[in-house]
């Protein structure tokens, strides 16, 4: 696997020298809070748009044709960032703005701000849609149900009836708190798979429907055909029969049903609002030898979205590398799915961030995940901090 290259210096100087294409560019610019030094820059700018404009100008050249930009920001500068990205990438390429509720309690007297934003743009939104690109994220509630079904199956030692009884006993008190469509998955088949059944008849007259009678596997007699025919063609019917996705009744007098497996429906299109507790600071503090770093990126949130918008071989660029979270995220995802994601990072060495935070964290990640980080890139002198 290729190493993750890290450039030390000002991204204004380094970005023009980089070669793309990158599948994802992740931006975590200064939030302009007026607080402590963050990601190598003094977090206070009288002209924040002036600081960002020449840096964002490099994005179109560096993005792959199906590339994505994700930018983290809060209320202070989101309006400026949207205008700048509209100008650089085109308003038509704005995929959406995600609201992350991190449930942080603060001491504000008027309004406790608990959210940040992830602003998402495509290099070419129309091409993504034309290519049929579909983003999916795991459904936590579905994962819980699948785990419970697996536990019931193991406890029943392969007895389908007992496993189904155990699972339904687990599900009964939880039904009110789960979506109705999800609780319909309450059957376990002979392989231990959790599923539901649905009507196999065509909802209306359609050219692709089939009127073929299915033969009952026990009686050998033809089963009833829905009045409007089956909702699938003959070819689809054959594929579903071969995959065990048609459920027959006790005899040929019962109309067969379609089997819908939860494992095939355990993901969903990402929602534009999600809640996930902030874990970045606690996670970073748990790595031995890493110095203090205020407001590190949240590794769990980045993993969620990196995995959503890119494939396992993605090239990722992080021009505001900070404590190196994006590199650890790529390594974590690679270890999970066998991918070969690489992150090119740019870090400004101000206030000792590189030696005190970035290097110890990356060396730790190398040991844990067995991937190499290339810190031998040319060092560019840090500019004077912005006023």
Residue, then its C-alpha position, 0 to 999 in steps of 0.5 A: x500500500x502506498x504511504x500517506x504523504x504529509x507536507x509540512x508548510x502553508x497550504x497556500x504554497x503547497x496546493x499549487x504544486x500538488x497533482x490530482x485527481x483526488x476523489x475527496x477533498x476534506x476541508x476543516x478550515x479555521x472557524x474564525x472563533x477568535x480563540x486558540x491556535x487551531x489547525x496551525x493557524x491563529x483562529x481569528x481573521x479580519x478577512x476570512x474570505x480573503x484567506x480562503x479564496x486563493x486556497x479554494x481556487x485550487x479545488x477544481x484542478x485537483x478534483x476527479x470528475x466524480x470527486x467530492x468536497x466536504x467542508x466542516x464549518x459552523x455558523x460564523x462562516x458558513x454563509x461566506x463558505x457557501x458563497x465561495x464554494x458556489x463561485x469556485x465549483x458552481x452553485x449547481x454542484x452543491x449536493x447539500x449541507x449536513x447538520x451534525x448535532x454533537x449535543x455539546x452543552x455550553x454556557x450561552x445565555x440565549x442559545x446553546x449552539x450544539x451543531x456544526x455543518x458539513x457542506x458537500x459539493x461535487x465536481x460535477x453533480x450532473x455526472x454523479x446523477x447520470x452515473x446512478x451514484x447512490x450513497x448509503x449509510x448503515x441504519x443503527x436500528x437495523x444493525x441492532x435487530x440483525x445482531x439480536x437475530x444472530x444471537x437468537x439463532x446461535x442460542x437456538x443451535x440452528x432450530x429455526x422455530x426456537x430462534x424465531x420465538x426467541x427473536x420475537x420475544x426480544x422484539x416485542x417490548x421494543x416494537x413501539x420504539x422502532x419504525x413499523x417497516x423495520x419491525x415487520x422483519x420478524x421471521x428467521x429462515x432455515x439459514x438464520x436469516x432475518x426477513x419479512x414477507x410481502x405481496x408478490x402480486x403486481x400492483x397494476x397492469x405492467x408489461x414485465x409481469x409474469x403469469x407463470x404458475x409456480x410449482x410447490x416444492x412439497x406437493x408438486x402442484x401449481x400454486x395460485x397466481x395473483x390476479x394481475x400476475x407476479x410483480x416480477x418478470x420470468x427472468x427475475x422470478x428465476x433469480x429469486x427462486x434460485x436465491x431462495x427469495x420466494x416463500x411457499x406456504x404449507x401446500x399449493x393452495x397458498x399463494x407464494x410470497x416474496x422474502x425481503x431480507x433485512x441484511x439487504x435493506x440495512x442501509x439508507x440514503x444519508x439524512x441531512x441531519x444526524x446526531x452523534x456525540x463528539x468524541x474527537x478530544x477524548x479519542x486523541x487524549x487516549x493516544x500516548x505521547x500526543x500533546x494538547x490539541x484543541x478541537x480535533x476533528x471527530x474520527x467517528x464522524x469523518x469515518x461515517x462520511x468518508x465511507x459514504x462518499x468514497x470507495x475503498x481505493x479513494x485518494x483523499x486530500x486534507x489541506x488542513x491536516x491539524x492533528x491527523x484525524x483524516x489519516x487515522x480514519x483512512x487507516x481504520x476504514x482500510x483495516x475494516x474493508x481491506x481498502x487502499x485509501x490514501x490521504x495527502x495531508x498538509x500541516x502548518x507547523x505552528x505552536x509545535x503542533x507537528x512534533x507534539x501532536x501530529x507526528x506522535x499520532x501518526x507514528x502510533x497509527x503506523x504501529x496499530x494499522x501497519x500503514x506508512x506515513x511519509x513525513x519526508x516531504x519538503x518543509x515550507x516555512x510557516x508564515x506569520x500568524x494572521x491577525 
